[in-house]
């Protein structure tokens, strides 16, 4: 059986997207709060700080997105590249 075409997928609904964001933020907050109760033994100063892996992952993700956008600008072709 196929779904009707006017029915949105549950992941495309704004209410579902909001709930997913809330869940992601809640899980991240739980991990960062839990980090306060762990004894850190960092190999180099910064990795022993509270929440290091959370903010490091965020910064790394931002850098990757910015680098990908830069590559997109450098490698972009005109819309008519494959025409005739």
mmCIF file of the N, C-alpha and C atoms, coordinates in Angstrom:
data_MODEL
# 
_entry.id   MODEL 
# 
loop_
_atom_site.group_PDB 
_atom_site.id 
_atom_site.type_symbol 
_atom_site.label_atom_id 
_atom_site.label_alt_id 
_atom_site.label_comp_id 
_atom_site.label_asym_id 
_atom_site.label_entity_id 
_atom_site.label_seq_id 
_atom_site.pdbx_PDB_ins_code 
_atom_site.Cartn_x 
_atom_site.Cartn_y 
_atom_site.Cartn_z 
_atom_site.occupancy 
_atom_site.B_iso_or_equiv 
_atom_site.pdbx_formal_charge 
_atom_site.auth_seq_id 
_atom_site.auth_comp_id 
_atom_site.auth_asym_id 
_atom_site.auth_atom_id 
_atom_site.pdbx_PDB_model_num 
ATOM 1   N N  . UNK A 1 1  ? 0.838  -1.185 0.000   1.00 0.00 ? 1  UNK A N  1 
ATOM 2   C CA . UNK A 1 1  ? 0.000  0.000  0.000   1.00 0.00 ? 1  UNK A CA 1 
ATOM 3   C C  . UNK A 1 1  ? 0.880  1.244  0.000   1.00 0.00 ? 1  UNK A C  1 
ATOM 4   N N  . UNK A 1 2  ? 0.542  2.181  -0.802  1.00 0.00 ? 2  UNK A N  1 
ATOM 5   C CA . UNK A 1 2  ? 1.290  3.432  -0.827  1.00 0.00 ? 2  UNK A CA 1 
ATOM 6   C C  . UNK A 1 2  ? 0.523  4.507  -0.066  1.00 0.00 ? 2  UNK A C  1 
ATOM 7   N N  . UNK A 1 3  ? 1.289  5.460  0.444   1.00 0.00 ? 3  UNK A N  1 
ATOM 8   C CA . UNK A 1 3  ? 0.683  6.560  1.187   1.00 0.00 ? 3  UNK A CA 1 
ATOM 9   C C  . UNK A 1 3  ? 0.135  7.600  0.220   1.00 0.00 ? 3  UNK A C  1 
ATOM 10  N N  . UNK A 1 4  ? -0.882 8.340  0.647   1.00 0.00 ? 4  UNK A N  1 
ATOM 11  C CA . UNK A 1 4  ? -1.367 9.437  -0.204  1.00 0.00 ? 4  UNK A CA 1 
ATOM 12  C C  . UNK A 1 4  ? -0.263 10.467 -0.426  1.00 0.00 ? 4  UNK A C  1 
ATOM 13  N N  . UNK A 1 5  ? -0.261 11.093 -1.602  1.00 0.00 ? 5  UNK A N  1 
ATOM 14  C CA . UNK A 1 5  ? 0.804  12.023 -1.958  1.00 0.00 ? 5  UNK A CA 1 
ATOM 15  C C  . UNK A 1 5  ? 0.790  13.302 -1.130  1.00 0.00 ? 5  UNK A C  1 
ATOM 16  N N  . UNK A 1 6  ? -0.343 13.708 -0.607  1.00 0.00 ? 6  UNK A N  1 
ATOM 17  C CA . UNK A 1 6  ? -0.410 14.954 0.150   1.00 0.00 ? 6  UNK A CA 1 
ATOM 18  C C  . UNK A 1 6  ? -0.027 14.754 1.616   1.00 0.00 ? 6  UNK A C  1 
ATOM 19  N N  . UNK A 1 7  ? 0.233  13.516 2.023   1.00 0.00 ? 7  UNK A N  1 
ATOM 20  C CA . UNK A 1 7  ? 0.595  13.226 3.404   1.00 0.00 ? 7  UNK A CA 1 
ATOM 21  C C  . UNK A 1 7  ? 2.103  13.406 3.589   1.00 0.00 ? 7  UNK A C  1 
ATOM 22  N N  . UNK A 1 8  ? 2.511  14.261 4.528   1.00 0.00 ? 8  UNK A N  1 
ATOM 23  C CA . UNK A 1 8  ? 3.927  14.491 4.775   1.00 0.00 ? 8  UNK A CA 1 
ATOM 24  C C  . UNK A 1 8  ? 4.529  13.335 5.552   1.00 0.00 ? 8  UNK A C  1 
ATOM 25  N N  . UNK A 1 9  ? 5.792  13.087 5.290   1.00 0.00 ? 9  UNK A N  1 
ATOM 26  C CA . UNK A 1 9  ? 6.528  12.107 6.077   1.00 0.00 ? 9  UNK A CA 1 
ATOM 27  C C  . UNK A 1 9  ? 6.681  12.653 7.486   1.00 0.00 ? 9  UNK A C  1 
ATOM 28  N N  . UNK A 1 10 ? 6.714  11.789 8.487   1.00 0.00 ? 10 UNK A N  1 
ATOM 29  C CA . UNK A 1 10 ? 6.741  12.265 9.871   1.00 0.00 ? 10 UNK A CA 1 
ATOM 30  C C  . UNK A 1 10 ? 8.003  13.058 10.183  1.00 0.00 ? 10 UNK A C  1 
ATOM 31  N N  . UNK A 1 11 ? 9.100  12.809 9.452   1.00 0.00 ? 11 UNK A N  1 
ATOM 32  C CA . UNK A 1 11 ? 10.324 13.571 9.689   1.00 0.00 ? 11 UNK A CA 1 
ATOM 33  C C  . UNK A 1 11 ? 10.281 14.956 9.053   1.00 0.00 ? 11 UNK A C  1 
ATOM 34  N N  . UNK A 1 12 ? 9.339  15.189 8.172   1.00 0.00 ? 12 UNK A N  1 
ATOM 35  C CA . UNK A 1 12 ? 9.230  16.487 7.504   1.00 0.00 ? 12 UNK A CA 1 
ATOM 36  C C  . UNK A 1 12 ? 8.285  17.435 8.224   1.00 0.00 ? 12 UNK A C  1 
ATOM 37  N N  . UNK A 1 13 ? 7.549  16.939 9.200   1.00 0.00 ? 13 UNK A N  1 
ATOM 38  C CA . UNK A 1 13 ? 6.606  17.789 9.936   1.00 0.00 ? 13 UNK A CA 1 
ATOM 39  C C  . UNK A 1 13 ? 7.358  18.714 10.892  1.00 0.00 ? 13 UNK A C  1 
ATOM 40  N N  . UNK A 1 14 ? 6.978  19.975 10.960  1.00 0.00 ? 14 UNK A N  1 
ATOM 41  C CA . UNK A 1 14 ? 7.646  20.911 11.882  1.00 0.00 ? 14 UNK A CA 1 
ATOM 42  C C  . UNK A 1 14 ? 7.595  20.457 13.345  1.00 0.00 ? 14 UNK A C  1 
ATOM 43  N N  . UNK A 1 15 ? 6.506  19.835 13.751  1.00 0.00 ? 15 UNK A N  1 
ATOM 44  C CA . UNK A 1 15 ? 6.414  19.383 15.145  1.00 0.00 ? 15 UNK A CA 1 
ATOM 45  C C  . UNK A 1 15 ? 7.416  18.270 15.433  1.00 0.00 ? 15 UNK A C  1 
ATOM 46  N N  . UNK A 1 16 ? 7.643  17.381 14.476  1.00 0.00 ? 16 UNK A N  1 
ATOM 47  C CA . UNK A 1 16 ? 8.624  16.305 14.651  1.00 0.00 ? 16 UNK A CA 1 
ATOM 48  C C  . UNK A 1 16 ? 10.040 16.860 14.679  1.00 0.00 ? 16 UNK A C  1 
ATOM 49  N N  . UNK A 1 17 ? 10.307 17.814 13.796  1.00 0.00 ? 17 UNK A N  1 
ATOM 50  C CA . UNK A 1 17 ? 11.643 18.421 13.754  1.00 0.00 ? 17 UNK A CA 1 
ATOM 51  C C  . UNK A 1 17 ? 11.942 19.106 15.079  1.00 0.00 ? 17 UNK A C  1 
ATOM 52  N N  . UNK A 1 18 ? 10.971 19.809 15.618  1.00 0.00 ? 18 UNK A N  1 
ATOM 53  C CA . UNK A 1 18 ? 11.153 20.478 16.914  1.00 0.00 ? 18 UNK A CA 1 
ATOM 54  C C  . UNK A 1 18 ? 11.430 19.459 18.019  1.00 0.00 ? 18 UNK A C  1 
ATOM 55  N N  . UNK A 1 19 ? 10.688 18.367 18.046  1.00 0.00 ? 19 UNK A N  1 
ATOM 56  C CA . UNK A 1 19 ? 10.913 17.331 19.061  1.00 0.00 ? 19 UNK A CA 1 
ATOM 57  C C  . UNK A 1 19 ? 12.294 16.688 18.929  1.00 0.00 ? 19 UNK A C  1 
ATOM 58  N N  . UNK A 1 20 ? 12.743 16.484 17.712  1.00 0.00 ? 20 UNK A N  1 
ATOM 59  C CA . UNK A 1 20 ? 14.075 15.910 17.493  1.00 0.00 ? 20 UNK A CA 1 
ATOM 60  C C  . UNK A 1 20 ? 15.147 16.865 18.003  1.00 0.00 ? 20 UNK A C  1 
ATOM 61  N N  . UNK A 1 21 ? 15.007 18.167 17.720  1.00 0.00 ? 21 UNK A N  1 
ATOM 62  C CA . UNK A 1 21 ? 15.973 19.146 18.218  1.00 0.00 ? 21 UNK A CA 1 
ATOM 63  C C  . UNK A 1 21 ? 15.985 19.179 19.747  1.00 0.00 ? 21 UNK A C  1 
ATOM 64  N N  . UNK A 1 22 ? 14.813 19.146 20.350  1.00 0.00 ? 22 UNK A N  1 
ATOM 65  C CA . UNK A 1 22 ? 14.729 19.144 21.810  1.00 0.00 ? 22 UNK A CA 1 
ATOM 66  C C  . UNK A 1 22 ? 15.414 17.906 22.371  1.00 0.00 ? 22 UNK A C  1 
ATOM 67  N N  . UNK A 1 23 ? 15.199 16.753 21.744  1.00 0.00 ? 23 UNK A N  1 
ATOM 68  C CA . UNK A 1 23 ? 15.835 15.515 22.206  1.00 0.00 ? 23 UNK A CA 1 
ATOM 69  C C  . UNK A 1 23 ? 17.353 15.596 22.072  1.00 0.00 ? 23 UNK A C  1 
ATOM 70  N N  . UNK A 1 24 ? 17.853 16.116 20.942  1.00 0.00 ? 24 UNK A N  1 
ATOM 71  C CA . UNK A 1 24 ? 19.293 16.251 20.752  1.00 0.00 ? 24 UNK A CA 1 
ATOM 72  C C  . UNK A 1 24 ? 19.909 17.179 21.795  1.00 0.00 ? 24 UNK A C  1 
ATOM 73  N N  . UNK A 1 25 ? 19.267 18.304 22.048  1.00 0.00 ? 25 UNK A N  1 
ATOM 74  C CA . UNK A 1 25 ? 19.785 19.256 23.043  1.00 0.00 ? 25 UNK A CA 1 
ATOM 75  C C  . UNK A 1 25 ? 19.747 18.642 24.440  1.00 0.00 ? 25 UNK A C  1 
ATOM 76  N N  . UNK A 1 26 ? 18.692 17.904 24.749  1.00 0.00 ? 26 UNK A N  1 
ATOM 77  C CA . UNK A 1 26 ? 18.585 17.259 26.059  1.00 0.00 ? 26 UNK A CA 1 
ATOM 78  C C  . UNK A 1 26 ? 19.689 16.220 26.251  1.00 0.00 ? 26 UNK A C  1 
ATOM 79  N N  . UNK A 1 27 ? 19.942 15.407 25.236  1.00 0.00 ? 27 UNK A N  1 
ATOM 80  C CA . UNK A 1 27 ? 21.003 14.401 25.338  1.00 0.00 ? 27 UNK A CA 1 
ATOM 81  C C  . UNK A 1 27 ? 22.365 15.073 25.495  1.00 0.00 ? 27 UNK A C  1 
ATOM 82  N N  . UNK A 1 28 ? 22.621 16.125 24.722  1.00 0.00 ? 28 UNK A N  1 
ATOM 83  C CA . UNK A 1 28 ? 23.881 16.850 24.849  1.00 0.00 ? 28 UNK A CA 1 
ATOM 84  C C  . UNK A 1 28 ? 24.029 17.443 26.237  1.00 0.00 ? 28 UNK A C  1 
ATOM 85  N N  . UNK A 1 29 ? 22.961 18.035 26.763  1.00 0.00 ? 29 UNK A N  1 
ATOM 86  C CA . UNK A 1 29 ? 23.010 18.617 28.111  1.00 0.00 ? 29 UNK A CA 1 
ATOM 87  C C  . UNK A 1 29 ? 23.280 17.545 29.160  1.00 0.00 ? 29 UNK A C  1 
ATOM 88  N N  . UNK A 1 30 ? 22.662 16.383 29.016  1.00 0.00 ? 30 UNK A N  1 
ATOM 89  C CA . UNK A 1 30 ? 22.899 15.283 29.969  1.00 0.00 ? 30 UNK A CA 1 
ATOM 90  C C  . UNK A 1 30 ? 24.364 14.864 29.944  1.00 0.00 ? 30 UNK A C  1 
ATOM 91  N N  . UNK A 1 31 ? 24.941 14.754 28.749  1.00 0.00 ? 31 UNK A N  1 
ATOM 92  C CA . UNK A 1 31 ? 26.350 14.360 28.655  1.00 0.00 ? 31 UNK A CA 1 
ATOM 93  C C  . UNK A 1 31 ? 27.277 15.419 29.240  1.00 0.00 ? 31 UNK A C  1 
ATOM 94  N N  . UNK A 1 32 ? 26.991 16.687 28.984  1.00 0.00 ? 32 UNK A N  1 
ATOM 95  C CA . UNK A 1 32 ? 27.848 17.754 29.527  1.00 0.00 ? 32 UNK A CA 1 
ATOM 96  C C  . UNK A 1 32 ? 27.707 17.830 31.046  1.00 0.00 ? 32 UNK A C  1 
ATOM 97  N N  . UNK A 1 33 ? 26.498 17.685 31.563  1.00 0.00 ? 33 UNK A N  1 
ATOM 98  C CA . UNK A 1 33 ? 26.304 17.683 33.015  1.00 0.00 ? 33 UNK A CA 1 
ATOM 99  C C  . UNK A 1 33 ? 26.998 16.473 33.634  1.00 0.00 ? 33 UNK A C  1 
ATOM 100 N N  . UNK A 1 34 ? 26.887 15.329 32.992  1.00 0.00 ? 34 UNK A N  1 
ATOM 101 C CA . UNK A 1 34 ? 27.574 14.133 33.478  1.00 0.00 ? 34 UNK A CA 1 
ATOM 102 C C  . UNK A 1 34 ? 29.079 14.291 33.483  1.00 0.00 ? 34 UNK A C  1 
ATOM 103 N N  . UNK A 1 35 ? 29.587 15.138 32.602  1.00 0.00 ? 35 UNK A N  1 
ATOM 104 C CA . UNK A 1 35 ? 31.027 15.388 32.522  1.00 0.00 ? 35 UNK A CA 1 
ATOM 105 C C  . UNK A 1 35 ? 31.567 16.048 33.793  1.00 0.00 ? 35 UNK A C  1 
ATOM 106 N N  . UNK A 1 36 ? 30.706 16.733 34.549  1.00 0.00 ? 36 UNK A N  1 
ATOM 107 C CA . UNK A 1 36 ? 31.136 17.351 35.807  1.00 0.00 ? 36 UNK A CA 1 
ATOM 108 C C  . UNK A 1 36 ? 31.488 16.308 36.863  1.00 0.00 ? 36 UNK A C  1 
ATOM 109 N N  . UNK A 1 37 ? 30.963 15.106 36.738  1.00 0.00 ? 37 UNK A N  1 
ATOM 110 C CA . UNK A 1 37 ? 31.152 14.072 37.743  1.00 0.00 ? 37 UNK A CA 1 
ATOM 111 C C  . UNK A 1 37 ? 32.258 13.087 37.387  1.00 0.00 ? 37 UNK A C  1 
ATOM 112 N N  . UNK A 1 38 ? 32.993 13.363 36.331  1.00 0.00 ? 38 UNK A N  1 
ATOM 113 C CA . UNK A 1 38 ? 34.068 12.478 35.885  1.00 0.00 ? 38 UNK A CA 1 
ATOM 114 C C  . UNK A 1 38 ? 35.403 13.126 36.196  1.00 0.00 ? 38 UNK A C  1 
ATOM 115 N N  . UNK A 1 39 ? 36.342 12.322 36.688  1.00 0.00 ? 39 UNK A N  1 
ATOM 116 C CA . UNK A 1 39 ? 37.698 12.808 36.947  1.00 0.00 ? 39 UNK A CA 1 
ATOM 117 C C  . UNK A 1 39 ? 38.477 12.757 35.636  1.00 0.00 ? 39 UNK A C  1 
ATOM 118 N N  . UNK A 1 40 ? 38.871 13.916 35.135  1.00 0.00 ? 40 UNK A N  1 
ATOM 119 C CA . UNK A 1 40 ? 39.536 13.999 33.834  1.00 0.00 ? 40 UNK A CA 1 
ATOM 120 C C  . UNK A 1 40 ? 41.042 13.858 33.983  1.00 0.00 ? 40 UNK A C  1 
ATOM 121 N N  . UNK A 1 41 ? 41.633 13.108 33.088  1.00 0.00 ? 41 UNK A N  1 
ATOM 122 C CA . UNK A 1 41 ? 43.085 12.953 33.021  1.00 0.00 ? 41 UNK A CA 1 
ATOM 123 C C  . UNK A 1 41 ? 43.510 13.297 31.599  1.00 0.00 ? 41 UNK A C  1 
ATOM 124 N N  . UNK A 1 42 ? 43.578 14.580 31.308  1.00 0.00 ? 42 UNK A N  1 
ATOM 125 C CA . UNK A 1 42 ? 43.893 15.023 29.957  1.00 0.00 ? 42 UNK A CA 1 
ATOM 126 C C  . UNK A 1 42 ? 45.341 14.801 29.601  1.00 0.00 ? 42 UNK A C  1 
ATOM 127 N N  . UNK A 1 43 ? 45.591 14.474 28.350  1.00 0.00 ? 43 UNK A N  1 
ATOM 128 C CA . UNK A 1 43 ? 46.952 14.274 27.864  1.00 0.00 ? 43 UNK A CA 1 
ATOM 129 C C  . UNK A 1 43 ? 47.631 15.620 27.608  1.00 0.00 ? 43 UNK A C  1 
ATOM 130 N N  . UNK A 1 44 ? 46.857 16.619 27.224  1.00 0.00 ? 44 UNK A N  1 
ATOM 131 C CA . UNK A 1 44 ? 47.362 17.974 27.046  1.00 0.00 ? 44 UNK A CA 1 
ATOM 132 C C  . UNK A 1 44 ? 46.296 18.914 27.585  1.00 0.00 ? 44 UNK A C  1 
ATOM 133 N N  . UNK A 1 45 ? 46.631 19.906 28.321  1.00 0.00 ? 45 UNK A N  1 
ATOM 134 C CA . UNK A 1 45 ? 45.771 20.782 29.096  1.00 0.00 ? 45 UNK A CA 1 
ATOM 135 C C  . UNK A 1 45 ? 44.300 20.892 28.740  1.00 0.00 ? 45 UNK A C  1 
ATOM 136 N N  . UNK A 1 46 ? 43.993 21.162 27.485  1.00 0.00 ? 46 UNK A N  1 
ATOM 137 C CA . UNK A 1 46 ? 42.612 21.462 27.120  1.00 0.00 ? 46 UNK A CA 1 
ATOM 138 C C  . UNK A 1 46 ? 41.685 20.257 27.182  1.00 0.00 ? 46 UNK A C  1 
ATOM 139 N N  . UNK A 1 47 ? 42.160 19.079 26.884  1.00 0.00 ? 47 UNK A N  1 
ATOM 140 C CA . UNK A 1 47 ? 41.255 17.933 26.839  1.00 0.00 ? 47 UNK A CA 1 
ATOM 141 C C  . UNK A 1 47 ? 40.844 17.459 28.224  1.00 0.00 ? 47 UNK A C  1 
ATOM 142 N N  . UNK A 1 48 ? 41.343 18.086 29.252  1.00 0.00 ? 48 UNK A N  1 
ATOM 143 C CA . UNK A 1 48 ? 40.923 17.772 30.606  1.00 0.00 ? 48 UNK A CA 1 
ATOM 144 C C  . UNK A 1 48 ? 39.814 18.690 31.113  1.00 0.00 ? 48 UNK A C  1 
ATOM 145 N N  . UNK A 1 49 ? 39.382 19.645 30.274  1.00 0.00 ? 49 UNK A N  1 
ATOM 146 C CA . UNK A 1 49 ? 38.344 20.587 30.701  1.00 0.00 ? 49 UNK A CA 1 
ATOM 147 C C  . UNK A 1 49 ? 36.954 19.964 30.580  1.00 0.00 ? 49 UNK A C  1 
ATOM 148 N N  . UNK A 1 50 ? 36.018 20.512 31.344  1.00 0.00 ? 50 UNK A N  1 
ATOM 149 C CA . UNK A 1 50 ? 34.641 20.019 31.327  1.00 0.00 ? 50 UNK A CA 1 
ATOM 150 C C  . UNK A 1 50 ? 33.988 20.372 29.995  1.00 0.00 ? 50 UNK A C  1 
ATOM 151 N N  . UNK A 1 51 ? 33.359 19.403 29.373  1.00 0.00 ? 51 UNK A N  1 
ATOM 152 C CA . UNK A 1 51 ? 32.661 19.620 28.113  1.00 0.00 ? 51 UNK A CA 1 
ATOM 153 C C  . UNK A 1 51 ? 33.572 19.749 26.912  1.00 0.00 ? 51 UNK A C  1 
ATOM 154 N N  . UNK A 1 52 ? 34.832 19.345 27.044  1.00 0.00 ? 52 UNK A N  1 
ATOM 155 C CA . UNK A 1 52 ? 35.798 19.497 25.948  1.00 0.00 ? 52 UNK A CA 1 
ATOM 156 C C  . UNK A 1 52 ? 35.314 18.817 24.673  1.00 0.00 ? 52 UNK A C  1 
ATOM 157 N N  . UNK A 1 53 ? 34.884 17.579 24.790  1.00 0.00 ? 53 UNK A N  1 
ATOM 158 C CA . UNK A 1 53 ? 34.508 16.830 23.594  1.00 0.00 ? 53 UNK A CA 1 
ATOM 159 C C  . UNK A 1 53 ? 33.246 17.389 22.948  1.00 0.00 ? 53 UNK A C  1 
ATOM 160 N N  . UNK A 1 54 ? 32.361 17.989 23.706  1.00 0.00 ? 54 UNK A N  1 
ATOM 161 C CA . UNK A 1 54 ? 31.156 18.601 23.139  1.00 0.00 ? 54 UNK A CA 1 
ATOM 162 C C  . UNK A 1 54 ? 31.523 19.841 22.334  1.00 0.00 ? 54 UNK A C  1 
ATOM 163 N N  . UNK A 1 55 ? 32.281 20.767 22.924  1.00 0.00 ? 55 UNK A N  1 
ATOM 164 C CA . UNK A 1 55 ? 32.588 21.980 22.177  1.00 0.00 ? 55 UNK A CA 1 
ATOM 165 C C  . UNK A 1 55 ? 33.608 21.719 21.071  1.00 0.00 ? 55 UNK A C  1 
ATOM 166 N N  . UNK A 1 56 ? 34.504 20.752 21.251  1.00 0.00 ? 56 UNK A N  1 
ATOM 167 C CA . UNK A 1 56 ? 35.458 20.409 20.198  1.00 0.00 ? 56 UNK A CA 1 
ATOM 168 C C  . UNK A 1 56 ? 34.723 19.845 18.983  1.00 0.00 ? 56 UNK A C  1 
ATOM 169 N N  . UNK A 1 57 ? 33.751 18.979 19.209  1.00 0.00 ? 57 UNK A N  1 
ATOM 170 C CA . UNK A 1 57 ? 32.965 18.416 18.110  1.00 0.00 ? 57 UNK A CA 1 
ATOM 171 C C  . UNK A 1 57 ? 32.179 19.510 17.397  1.00 0.00 ? 57 UNK A C  1 
ATOM 172 N N  . UNK A 1 58 ? 31.614 20.450 18.160  1.00 0.00 ? 58 UNK A N  1 
ATOM 173 C CA . UNK A 1 58 ? 30.859 21.545 17.556  1.00 0.00 ? 58 UNK A CA 1 
ATOM 174 C C  . UNK A 1 58 ? 31.759 22.411 16.686  1.00 0.00 ? 58 UNK A C  1 
ATOM 175 N N  . UNK A 1 59 ? 32.917 22.795 17.213  1.00 0.00 ? 59 UNK A N  1 
ATOM 176 C CA . UNK A 1 59 ? 33.849 23.642 16.459  1.00 0.00 ? 59 UNK A CA 1 
ATOM 177 C C  . UNK A 1 59 ? 34.328 22.911 15.209  1.00 0.00 ? 59 UNK A C  1 
ATOM 178 N N  . UNK A 1 60 ? 34.622 21.625 15.337  1.00 0.00 ? 60 UNK A N  1 
ATOM 179 C CA . UNK A 1 60 ? 35.065 20.838 14.189  1.00 0.00 ? 60 UNK A CA 1 
ATOM 180 C C  . UNK A 1 60 ? 33.982 20.771 13.120  1.00 0.00 ? 60 UNK A C  1 
ATOM 181 N N  . UNK A 1 61 ? 32.738 20.595 13.529  1.00 0.00 ? 61 UNK A N  1 
ATOM 182 C CA . UNK A 1 61 ? 31.619 20.556 12.587  1.00 0.00 ? 61 UNK A CA 1 
ATOM 183 C C  . UNK A 1 61 ? 31.480 21.887 11.858  1.00 0.00 ? 61 UNK A C  1 
ATOM 184 N N  . UNK A 1 62 ? 31.591 22.986 12.586  1.00 0.00 ? 62 UNK A N  1 
ATOM 185 C CA . UNK A 1 62 ? 31.497 24.310 11.966  1.00 0.00 ? 62 UNK A CA 1 
ATOM 186 C C  . UNK A 1 62 ? 32.622 24.503 10.950  1.00 0.00 ? 62 UNK A C  1 
ATOM 187 N N  . UNK A 1 63 ? 33.830 24.088 11.305  1.00 0.00 ? 63 UNK A N  1 
ATOM 188 C CA . UNK A 1 63 ? 34.967 24.218 10.385  1.00 0.00 ? 63 UNK A CA 1 
ATOM 189 C C  . UNK A 1 63 ? 34.731 23.391 9.124   1.00 0.00 ? 63 UNK A C  1 
ATOM 190 N N  . UNK A 1 64 ? 34.221 22.173 9.277   1.00 0.00 ? 64 UNK A N  1 
ATOM 191 C CA . UNK A 1 64 ? 33.946 21.329 8.112   1.00 0.00 ? 64 UNK A CA 1 
ATOM 192 C C  . UNK A 1 64 ? 32.877 21.939 7.207   1.00 0.00 ? 64 UNK A C  1 
ATOM 193 N N  . UNK A 1 65 ? 31.840 22.524 7.790   1.00 0.00 ? 65 UNK A N  1 
ATOM 194 C CA . UNK A 1 65 ? 30.788 23.146 6.985   1.00 0.00 ? 65 UNK A CA 1 
ATOM 195 C C  . UNK A 1 65 ? 31.338 24.347 6.232   1.00 0.00 ? 65 UNK A C  1 
ATOM 196 N N  . UNK A 1 66 ? 32.131 25.181 6.907   1.00 0.00 ? 66 UNK A N  1 
ATOM 197 C CA . UNK A 1 66 ? 32.709 26.353 6.250   1.00 0.00 ? 66 UNK A CA 1 
ATOM 198 C C  . UNK A 1 66 ? 33.669 25.921 5.144   1.00 0.00 ? 66 UNK A C  1 
ATOM 199 N N  . UNK A 1 67 ? 34.472 24.890 5.381   1.00 0.00 ? 67 UNK A N  1 
ATOM 200 C CA . UNK A 1 67 ? 35.392 24.396 4.359   1.00 0.00 ? 67 UNK A CA 1 
ATOM 201 C C  . UNK A 1 67 ? 34.625 23.828 3.163   1.00 0.00 ? 67 UNK A C  1 
ATOM 202 N N  . UNK A 1 68 ? 33.540 23.124 3.420   1.00 0.00 ? 68 UNK A N  1 
ATOM 203 C CA . UNK A 1 68 ? 32.742 22.567 2.329   1.00 0.00 ? 68 UNK A CA 1 
ATOM 204 C C  . UNK A 1 68 ? 32.105 23.680 1.499   1.00 0.00 ? 68 UNK A C  1 
ATOM 205 N N  . UNK A 1 69 ? 31.644 24.727 2.166   1.00 0.00 ? 69 UNK A N  1 
ATOM 206 C CA . UNK A 1 69 ? 31.066 25.860 1.424   1.00 0.00 ? 69 UNK A CA 1 
ATOM 207 C C  . UNK A 1 69 ? 32.146 26.526 0.566   1.00 0.00 ? 69 UNK A C  1 
ATOM 208 N N  . UNK A 1 70 ? 33.355 26.655 1.114   1.00 0.00 ? 70 UNK A N  1 
ATOM 209 C CA . UNK A 1 70 ? 34.459 27.229 0.348   1.00 0.00 ? 70 UNK A CA 1 
ATOM 210 C C  . UNK A 1 70 ? 34.810 26.382 -0.858  1.00 0.00 ? 70 UNK A C  1 
ATOM 211 N N  . UNK A 1 71 ? 34.850 25.064 -0.681  1.00 0.00 ? 71 UNK A N  1 
ATOM 212 C CA . UNK A 1 71 ? 35.106 24.183 -1.816  1.00 0.00 ? 71 UNK A CA 1 
ATOM 213 C C  . UNK A 1 71 ? 33.993 24.280 -2.851  1.00 0.00 ? 71 UNK A C  1 
ATOM 214 N N  . UNK A 1 72 ? 32.764 24.431 -2.374  1.00 0.00 ? 72 UNK A N  1 
ATOM 215 C CA . UNK A 1 72 ? 31.639 24.581 -3.300  1.00 0.00 ? 72 UNK A CA 1 
ATOM 216 C C  . UNK A 1 72 ? 31.786 25.812 -4.164  1.00 0.00 ? 72 UNK A C  1 
ATOM 217 N N  . UNK A 1 73 ? 32.276 26.885 -3.578  1.00 0.00 ? 73 UNK A N  1 
ATOM 218 C CA . UNK A 1 73 ? 32.489 28.121 -4.346  1.00 0.00 ? 73 UNK A CA 1 
ATOM 219 C C  . UNK A 1 73 ? 33.606 27.912 -5.364  1.00 0.00 ? 73 UNK A C  1 
ATOM 220 N N  . UNK A 1 74 ? 34.678 27.237 -4.957  1.00 0.00 ? 74 UNK A N  1 
ATOM 221 C CA . UNK A 1 74 ? 35.808 27.020 -5.868  1.00 0.00 ? 74 UNK A CA 1 
ATOM 222 C C  . UNK A 1 74 ? 35.480 26.049 -7.000  1.00 0.00 ? 74 UNK A C  1 
ATOM 223 N N  . UNK A 1 75 ? 34.701 25.037 -6.731  1.00 0.00 ? 75 UNK A N  1 
ATOM 224 C CA . UNK A 1 75 ? 34.449 23.977 -7.705  1.00 0.00 ? 75 UNK A CA 1 
ATOM 225 C C  . UNK A 1 75 ? 33.139 24.145 -8.467  1.00 0.00 ? 75 UNK A C  1 
ATOM 226 N N  . UNK A 1 76 ? 32.384 25.174 -8.179  1.00 0.00 ? 76 UNK A N  1 
ATOM 227 C CA . UNK A 1 76 ? 31.076 25.379 -8.805  1.00 0.00 ? 76 UNK A CA 1 
ATOM 228 C C  . UNK A 1 76 ? 31.229 25.594 -10.317 1.00 0.00 ? 76 UNK A C  1 
ATOM 229 N N  . UNK A 1 77 ? 30.326 24.980 -11.053 1.00 0.00 ? 77 UNK A N  1 
ATOM 230 C CA . UNK A 1 77 ? 30.266 25.163 -12.505 1.00 0.00 ? 77 UNK A CA 1 
ATOM 231 C C  . UNK A 1 77 ? 29.013 25.964 -12.846 1.00 0.00 ? 77 UNK A C  1 
ATOM 232 N N  . UNK A 1 78 ? 29.007 26.555 -14.002 1.00 0.00 ? 78 UNK A N  1 
ATOM 233 C CA . UNK A 1 78 ? 27.811 27.259 -14.464 1.00 0.00 ? 78 UNK A CA 1 
ATOM 234 C C  . UNK A 1 78 ? 26.701 26.254 -14.692 1.00 0.00 ? 78 UNK A C  1 
ATOM 235 N N  . UNK A 1 79 ? 25.459 26.728 -14.622 1.00 0.00 ? 79 UNK A N  1 
ATOM 236 C CA . UNK A 1 79 ? 24.313 25.864 -14.839 1.00 0.00 ? 79 UNK A CA 1 
ATOM 237 C C  . UNK A 1 79 ? 24.310 25.264 -16.226 1.00 0.00 ? 79 UNK A C  1 
ATOM 238 N N  . UNK A 1 80 ? 24.944 25.917 -17.168 1.00 0.00 ? 80 UNK A N  1 
ATOM 239 C CA . UNK A 1 80 ? 24.947 25.453 -18.560 1.00 0.00 ? 80 UNK A CA 1 
ATOM 240 C C  . UNK A 1 80 ? 26.197 24.641 -18.898 1.00 0.00 ? 80 UNK A C  1 
ATOM 241 N N  . UNK A 1 81 ? 26.924 24.166 -17.924 1.00 0.00 ? 81 UNK A N  1 
ATOM 242 C CA . UNK A 1 81 ? 28.186 23.463 -18.135 1.00 0.00 ? 81 UNK A CA 1 
ATOM 243 C C  . UNK A 1 81 ? 28.016 22.243 -19.041 1.00 0.00 ? 81 UNK A C  1 
ATOM 244 N N  . UNK A 1 82 ? 26.955 21.460 -18.836 1.00 0.00 ? 82 UNK A N  1 
ATOM 245 C CA . UNK A 1 82 ? 26.761 20.233 -19.598 1.00 0.00 ? 82 UNK A CA 1 
ATOM 246 C C  . UNK A 1 82 ? 25.896 20.434 -20.845 1.00 0.00 ? 82 UNK A C  1 
ATOM 247 N N  . UNK A 1 83 ? 25.456 21.636 -21.103 1.00 0.00 ? 83 UNK A N  1 
ATOM 248 C CA . UNK A 1 83 ? 24.665 21.900 -22.302 1.00 0.00 ? 83 UNK A CA 1 
ATOM 249 C C  . UNK A 1 83 ? 25.569 21.948 -23.519 1.00 0.00 ? 83 UNK A C  1 
ATOM 250 N N  . UNK A 1 84 ? 25.107 21.326 -24.596 1.00 0.00 ? 84 UNK A N  1 
ATOM 251 C CA . UNK A 1 84 ? 25.721 21.339 -25.905 1.00 0.00 ? 84 UNK A CA 1 
ATOM 252 C C  . UNK A 1 84 ? 27.154 21.526 -25.900 1.00 0.00 ? 84 UNK A C  1 
# 
